[in-house]
């Protein structure tokens, strides 16, 4: 479909657009950009452009549009769904050099940044004044705002504070034609008349354009924060505590669960002092001191009713930081217990947690593959890690099939195939399990309105006949696409 070798004349134009040392062409250097955090999918780009300004991003995209050359925007490459996977021979537009904080306006609780600024970089800039940036994915020390916007990133504290979309007041966007526009407001006005184009753009996984400036909402630090660690003998007890806490009318800042396998790995990595238990529940409350104190008493009573055999309340900020360090390290630490793993992020209703976890345990026994669970229990966002050994023939394929079965189970339970990692390349074939053909066709019409040539991060997000083939449960067939008039976007 696409040329796999970029013509010399196009390379010359790209070099001119990004100035000295702004274009990577050497094969050994291009290997760095072959994949994102999902390393089992790889493809080598034809070139990597490293722009420093919106104007340079626009110039690169205009060259791609004029030559019908696909491009893929890339931040820090920490994504877990293959969202920044190159199309063979494409132009990767790396945004790491666009890493300035452009304006801090605490009188209006907003910060304007370029896409290469890290997630924690925003909080670091405003914390001395008593503010923070709420979305906090586990990779927050290295992941960038541009990637957070593309994937609508969440994190542990999205239960109370919301995902990235809640904290973006406006963004400057280079469209797939190279045109530069604003979605939302450059001034950070919360509500603007007309269509919510910023809401459409955020979470579109790079298929509608590239954000080059983002106006972010920052929030004041709460008066009080308390973090509870509760240990249970079964995952069902911990899961029931989650449902009971929400049913009691409380909205914690975060509620996280870890099972024995993930606890073991995290403890070995960071020595957080976690108890030896089947399930660990972390509950964090924040707000006015009196309210937090009263609600924490309720939370502890609920955990006790569900037979928590140990409860620890972090006494200092240092203890609280250690508790969270273990949770944040869980994914990276899994290499201590398995040579390979596949992580998914399906979503289910909170009330289905005990049922789904029990079903996952049965599936694990049937397949002979272990599953480690660490997840955002408060909003039902599971992160099951299917453990396998890639050196054993056929085991990776079995693990992958198991991981997709978990996603379908989440959909059957009334949930979704992704909560924050995105669809990317990894889960695009499962979109047809969750959505009917008319729904997918409508989404494609939206995509086609922004990118009629289909060059912005192609072969992502939506199922395609070439990549997915005929799938059960409503395959997205070429005939169906032609009937909608959007087959050309493929």
ABEGO torsion letter per residue (X at the ends): XBBABBBAAAAAAAAAAAEBGABBABAAAAAAAABBABAABBBBBABBBBBABAAAAAAAAAAAAAAGBBBBBBBAGABAAGAABBBBGBBBBBAAABABBABBBAAAGBBBBBAABBAAAAAAAAAAAGBBBABBBAAAAABBAAAAAAAGBBEAAAAAAEBAAAABABBBBBBAAGBBBBBEBAAGBABBBEBBAAAAABGAGGAAEBBABBBBBBBBBBABBBBBBBBBABAAAAAAAAAAAAAAGBBBABBBBBBAAAAAAAAAAAGAGBBBBABBBBBBBBEBAAAAAAAAAAAAAAAAAAGBABBBBBABAAAAAAAAAAAAAAAAAAAAABABBBBBBBBBBAAAAAAAAAAAAAAAAAAGBBBBBBBBAAAGBBBBBBBBBAABBGAAAAAAAAAAAAAAAAAAAGBBABAAAEAEAAAAAAAAAABBAAAAAAAAAAAAAABAAGABGBGBGBBBAAAAEBBBGGBBBAAAAAAAGAAAAX
